Structure formats: C-alpha cells, structure tokens
Amino acid sequence: MGLEIVLQTELGAQIDSVADPKNHLGKLLPQIDDESHPILGGIDPYGDTVFNGIQMRRFLLEWKDVSSNAITTEERELVSKVEELALRCRDEVHLYVRFIGD
C-alpha cells in the first residue's frame, strides 16, 4: 500500500485527495533524509507528514525532480495531481498537504 495525499483545511477537513495504492511514489520520491531534497526527503512512508503553504515553494521546486522521473502514464497522472494539490495549498489560505503513510 502506498501513500494517500490529502489537501485539507487547518481544522483537518478534507478538500481533495489522491491515493497511490500501487506505491509509485515509493520509487519516485527521494530517500528519507536525502540532503539534496530536504523537504521531500522528510516524507515518512509509514506515518503522516504535513506541509503548509509557506513550505510549498520549496516543495514544488523539489517536486520537479519527482515529475521528471515519472515515466508511465499512471505515474505522470499521480505526480500531476499531487502538484495540483500543492499549488492550491501554496495559493490559497489556511490549507495543508498531508501525506498519509501505511
């Protein structure tokens, strides 16, 4: 089982989400504690990791590497949907992106 990525309000209400049941992100995301990807390298595949709007600028810069590694149509659709959630988080107020691990 892979991650579920949720766009949520500050009170935790879910606005939108995307699931990764085939765990494509497991191979696309950088390794945990990857110093060249300090934001994405902090995503816990077994727990929850939450990002706020301020972090989205850096998140999106690092996400370009993830996107460039997506090869299949399914992978590209997944990373595109996560990017959409991240852009909304960056551009709207009081929103968060939560990565929910197994």
Secondary structure, 3 states (H helix, E strand, C coil): CCCEEEEEECCCCEEEEEECCCCHHHHHCCCCCCCCCCCHHHCCCCCEEEEEHHHHHHHHHHHHHHHHHCCCHHHHHHHHHHHHHHHHHHHCCCEEEEEECC
